[in-house]
């Protein structure tokens, strides 16, 4: 196998070239639920086989009952109720946790179940693996893949961006090697090609992409610092107002509070409890406004 595609569930999965007969398609977890997912040549669910948190299968035309993060034990992974039945019915290789047969004995009888060769891949690449797509990419490489397409793998949420994307991009670098790199963009796809390998990514994928070039272009995040500072000041004033309200007496509705000045000095001022309550509402509104403006600008909190 020298050509494969790793397909996840982020928006660009729809660009997968399903009709390319020479392209082996690898996918993972419960991506088969995506409407329009057409085929796969290997499947991966590397999580402990006895650590699934099952939720009801979705019913077409009906809203799915919400599942909240606090409901899920920290060592378990959400899957639809029929997930294990689906895995058991597959004829393509289904790569599972190396200890799957011990963790979930029925999986030992699944005709297509395979124990993922974790030790062999670690012997080749080391222990730096922080996502299932990274394990899949490394597995593709040790099987001989030199051309890898990546669709629906964005690793763009906060924890993915911090924990998972660096390791995945490192492995992309392993595929491309040290040769001179040619980058072309065509049909909404980016192609990174060297004498050692080829990586294909959707143009909209954040993988191998940045919004600025360090030292030569200003960071967009720096433009958000005044807004962050404005929110910080509102939050500090809000906390001071709450403390003043807590100290207020029912029989004497006046309080003395700190009043910071622009030059850094702090003066005392005498204020009525009703005024403090009004200021608290104002600080709440200002904080929420700053949060919304940061979210629209892509700056997070």
TABELJO-V252414 format. One record per residue. PHI is phi in radians with two decimals (* if undefined). OMEGA is omega as a letter, one per 40 degrees, with the letter a starting at -180 (NA if undefined). NEAR is the number of other ideal C-beta (glycine too) atoms within 8 Angstrom. Layout:
BEGIN
PHI | OMEGA | NEAR
PHI | OMEGA | NEAR
END
This chain:
BEGIN
* | i | 8
-2.05 | i | 6
-2.28 | i | 11
-2.63 | i | 14
-2.20 | i | 13
-1.75 | a | 15
-2.09 | i | 14
-1.91 | a | 13
-2.02 | i | 7
-1.20 | a | 10
-0.95 | a | 7
-1.34 | i | 11
-1.07 | a | 14
-1.19 | i | 8
-1.49 | a | 9
-0.97 | i | 12
-1.41 | a | 8
-1.00 | a | 7
-1.47 | i | 4
-1.38 | a | 6
-1.21 | a | 4
-1.59 | a | 4
-1.85 | i | 10
-1.29 | a | 9
-1.95 | i | 13
-1.98 | i | 15
-2.43 | a | 12
-2.63 | i | 11
0.90 | a | 10
-1.99 | i | 7
-1.10 | i | 13
-1.07 | i | 9
-1.33 | a | 8
-1.13 | i | 8
-1.21 | a | 4
1.85 | i | 5
-1.20 | a | 12
-1.72 | a | 5
-2.83 | i | 6
-2.69 | i | 11
-1.90 | i | 9
-2.79 | a | 11
-2.21 | a | 14
-2.30 | i | 14
-2.48 | a | 12
-1.61 | a | 9
-1.26 | i | 9
-0.91 | a | 8
-1.21 | i | 12
-1.87 | a | 6
-2.10 | i | 10
-1.53 | i | 12
-1.85 | a | 10
-1.45 | i | 7
-2.15 | a | 10
-1.01 | i | 7
-1.13 | i | 6
-1.15 | i | 8
-1.88 | a | 5
-1.00 | i | 4
1.52 | i | 3
-2.11 | i | 6
-1.17 | i | 3
-1.40 | i | 7
-1.01 | a | 6
-1.18 | i | 4
-2.10 | a | 7
-1.72 | a | 6
-1.00 | a | 4
-1.21 | i | 4
-1.44 | a | 5
-1.72 | i | 10
-0.97 | a | 5
-1.12 | a | 4
-1.83 | a | 5
-2.12 | a | 9
-2.32 | a | 8
-1.23 | i | 8
-2.52 | i | 12
-1.16 | a | 11
-1.02 | a | 8
-1.61 | a | 7
-1.03 | a | 12
-1.15 | i | 11
-1.11 | i | 7
-1.11 | i | 9
-1.06 | a | 14
-1.13 | a | 10
-1.51 | a | 5
-1.34 | i | 10
-1.76 | i | 4
-1.37 | i | 9
-1.03 | i | 8
-2.03 | a | 14
-1.54 | a | 12
-2.11 | i | 14
-0.88 | a | 11
-0.94 | a | 9
-1.81 | a | 9
-1.03 | a | 13
-1.16 | i | 10
-1.43 | a | 5
-1.18 | a | 11
-2.45 | a | 9
-0.86 | i | 6
-0.99 | a | 8
-1.18 | i | 15
-1.15 | a | 8
-1.69 | i | 5
-1.21 | a | 11
-1.11 | a | 5
-1.86 | a | 9
-1.20 | i | 13
-2.29 | i | 8
-1.40 | a | 11
-1.09 | a | 12
-1.38 | a | 9
-1.02 | a | 8
-1.10 | a | 7
-1.14 | i | 8
-1.24 | i | 13
-1.11 | i | 10
-1.12 | a | 5
-1.53 | a | 8
-2.00 | a | 9
1.60 | a | 4
-1.78 | a | 4
-1.44 | i | 7
-2.35 | a | 11
-2.24 | i | 9
-2.84 | i | 12
-1.08 | i | 10
-0.98 | i | 14
-1.15 | i | 13
-1.04 | i | 14
-1.11 | i | 12
-1.13 | i | 15
-1.10 | i | 13
-1.10 | i | 12
-1.08 | a | 13
-1.13 | a | 13
-1.22 | i | 10
-1.55 | i | 7
1.86 | a | 7
-1.21 | i | 12
-2.07 | i | 10
-2.16 | a | 11
-2.20 | i | 18
-1.69 | a | 14
-2.30 | a | 15
-2.21 | i | 14
1.26 | i | 13
-2.02 | a | 13
-1.85 | a | 12
0.84 | a | 13
-1.95 | i | 8
-1.23 | a | 6
-1.00 | a | 6
-1.24 | i | 7
-1.16 | a | 12
-1.07 | a | 10
-1.38 | a | 7
-1.61 | a | 8
-1.86 | a | 14
-1.11 | a | 13
-0.98 | a | 7
-1.16 | i | 12
-1.16 | i | 16
-1.19 | i | 10
-1.04 | a | 9
-1.20 | i | 13
-1.04 | i | 15
-1.07 | i | 7
-1.12 | i | 9
-1.14 | a | 15
-1.34 | i | 13
1.26 | a | 9
-1.84 | a | 4
-1.25 | i | 8
-1.06 | a | 5
-1.83 | i | 8
-1.95 | a | 8
-2.07 | i | 8
-2.26 | i | 7
-2.19 | a | 7
-2.71 | i | 5
0.93 | i | 3
1.17 | i | 6
-2.19 | i | 11
-1.76 | i | 12
-2.05 | i | 12
-1.88 | a | 14
-2.28 | i | 11
-2.32 | i | 13
-1.19 | a | 5
-1.69 | a | 9
-2.95 | a | 11
-2.39 | i | 11
-2.08 | i | 15
-2.06 | a | 11
-2.29 | i | 12
-1.05 | i | 11
-1.05 | a | 8
-1.48 | a | 6
-1.29 | i | 14
-1.34 | i | 7
-1.16 | a | 13
0.98 | a | 9
-2.48 | i | 6
-2.54 | a | 4
-1.57 | i | 4
-2.73 | i | 8
-1.93 | a | 6
-1.00 | i | 6
1.37 | a | 3
-1.93 | i | 4
-2.42 | a | 6
-1.20 | i | 6
-1.28 | i | 8
-1.03 | a | 11
-1.15 | a | 7
-1.14 | i | 7
-1.18 | a | 9
-1.61 | a | 11
-1.04 | i | 8
-1.03 | i | 7
-1.21 | i | 12
-1.08 | a | 11
-1.16 | i | 8
-1.07 | i | 10
-1.16 | i | 13
-1.06 | i | 8
-1.08 | i | 8
-1.09 | a | 12
-1.18 | i | 10
-1.12 | i | 8
-1.11 | i | 10
-1.09 | a | 12
-1.12 | i | 8
-1.12 | i | 10
-1.15 | i | 13
-1.07 | i | 9
-1.10 | i | 8
-1.12 | i | 12
-1.14 | i | 12
-1.13 | a | 6
-1.50 | a | 7
-1.14 | i | 11
-1.75 | a | 6
-1.13 | a | 5
-1.58 | i | 3
-2.51 | a | 6
-1.36 | i | 8
-2.00 | i | 8
-2.31 | i | 12
-1.89 | a | 7
-2.20 | i | 11
-1.27 | i | 7
-2.25 | a | 8
-1.10 | i | 6
-1.83 | a | 8
-0.99 | a | 3
-1.45 | i | 4
1.69 | i | 5
-1.36 | i | 6
-2.21 | i | 7
-1.93 | i | 7
-1.67 | i | 8
-2.44 | a | 7
-1.71 | a | 6
-2.43 | i | 11
-1.40 | a | 8
-1.02 | i | 11
-1.10 | i | 7
-1.18 | i | 8
-1.06 | i | 15
-1.11 | i | 9
-1.11 | i | 8
-1.13 | i | 10
-1.07 | i | 12
-1.07 | a | 8
-1.14 | i | 8
-1.18 | i | 13
-1.06 | a | 9
-1.14 | i | 8
-1.15 | i | 11
-1.10 | i | 12
-1.10 | i | 8
-1.09 | i | 8
-1.10 | i | 13
-1.05 | a | 10
-1.18 | i | 8
-1.16 | i | 9
-1.13 | a | 14
-1.11 | i | 10
-1.14 | a | 6
-1.47 | i | 10
1.37 | a | 6
-1.65 | a | 11
1.13 | a | 6
-2.08 | NA | 5
END
